[in-house]
Amino acid sequence: MISSDRLALLLALGAIVLLVAVYAVAFGTAAGLRVDERAIPVGLAGPNIAQAEVATSRLLNTISLASLALAGAGIVAIAVARRRPRHAVVAAGVIVGANLATQALKPLLGELDLLGGDAERFSQGIFPSGHATVAMSLALALVIVVPPQARPLAAAASAGYAAAIGVGLLLLGWHFPSDVAGGFLVAATLAGIAVAWLRSRAAKTSPDPATLAPPAEVRRGVILALALAGAVAVAAAVAIGLRVGDVGQLARYGRLHTAFFGGSAAIVALALALPAAVAALMLRGARRSPAASDRDPT
């Protein structure tokens, strides 16, 4: 059986590989550019579309430097309250590291011109998305610091928030789908490295196998997280449809503009998968006995 720390490193490596692939396709191919451009909704109208856009804008405006600092401090405080200093350190590292990496990559990718002057899409400092990185880094950090019993719920709630932010960025045309995916994957890379370190440290405590959560409990927790997050995503989609006020018009638009809905579906899928993966890695080997909670390394 592959150890949890190695699986976490595989998550980080997979995120890097996918990040490179997304960048190469979006910036280096005509098909990638075409899909990105067609995913931005144009001509969507309805009785209440203006209100829907205002609501989406307000949601996106929850992402700011002040909110990042406040939410990050709250997440670190959870780890401190649980007397998990390592978790506090890695949570802060994921949040700060992911967002610094994104801000460094934005101008760097354009200046290096990695795909040459004939790249289909020129970087304008929007890849990866900073908003998406903030949302996903907070989501993954939260999953890391909460108690094992709360991880499925934390994964569901944070995945729903990240998905809403990602689709909102698309709906208002602030970012292409590739930018959002890039931001999510930067955060996942840092989270994978952080979890690998935590799990490697936990393995050195040699926990009693009798107190570890069995694989079936881990699977149920991950399935619950995905189900809850999926329900949040469906509820959000229904709310948007009702807010627009003309579901039939929205459906007709969807048939003509499949790229928007396809891009949104890809963003939601990634937003659900990453917190669930981190929750599964953290739950792997977690103590199941409440009496052992003080010794629980996770």
Stockholm file with secondary structure:
# STOCKHOLM 1.0

chainA/1-298         MISSDRLALLLALGAIVLLVAVYAVAFGTAAGLRVDERAIPVGLAGPNIAQAEVATSRLLNTISLASLALAGAGIVAIAVARRRPRHAVVAAGVIVGANLATQALKPLLGELDLLGGDAERFSQGIFPSGHATVAMSLALALVIVVPPQARPLAAAASAGYAAAIGVGLLLLGWHFPSDVAGGFLVAATLAGIAVAWLRSRAAKTSPDPATLAPPAEVRRGVILALALAGAVAVAAAVAIGLRVGDVGQLARYGRLHTAFFGGSAAIVALALALPAAVAALMLRGARRSPAASDRDPT
#=GR chainA/1-298 SS CCCHHHHHHHHHHHHHHHHHHHHHHHHHCHHHHHHHHHTSCCSCCCTTHHHHHHHHHHHHTTCSHHHHHHHHHHHHHHHHHTTCHHHHHHHHHHHHHHHHHHHHHHHHHHHHTTTCTTCSSCCCSCSSCHHHHHHHHHHHHHHHHSCGGGHHHHHHHHHHHHHHHHHHHHHTTSSCHHHHHHHHHHHHHHHHHHHHHHHHHHHTTCCCGGGBCCHHHHHHHHHHHHHHHHHHHHHHHHHHHHHHSCHHHHHHHHHHCHHHHHHHHHHHHHHHHHHHHHHHHHHTTCBCCGGGGGGCCC
#=GC SS_cons         CCCHHHHHHHHHHHHHHHHHHHHHHHHHCHHHHHHHHHTSCCSCCCTTHHHHHHHHHHHHTTCSHHHHHHHHHHHHHHHHHTTCHHHHHHHHHHHHHHHHHHHHHHHHHHHHTTTCTTCSSCCCSCSSCHHHHHHHHHHHHHHHHSCGGGHHHHHHHHHHHHHHHHHHHHHTTSSCHHHHHHHHHHHHHHHHHHHHHHHHHHHTTCCCGGGBCCHHHHHHHHHHHHHHHHHHHHHHHHHHHHHHSCHHHHHHHHHHCHHHHHHHHHHHHHHHHHHHHHHHHHHTTCBCCGGGGGGCCC
//
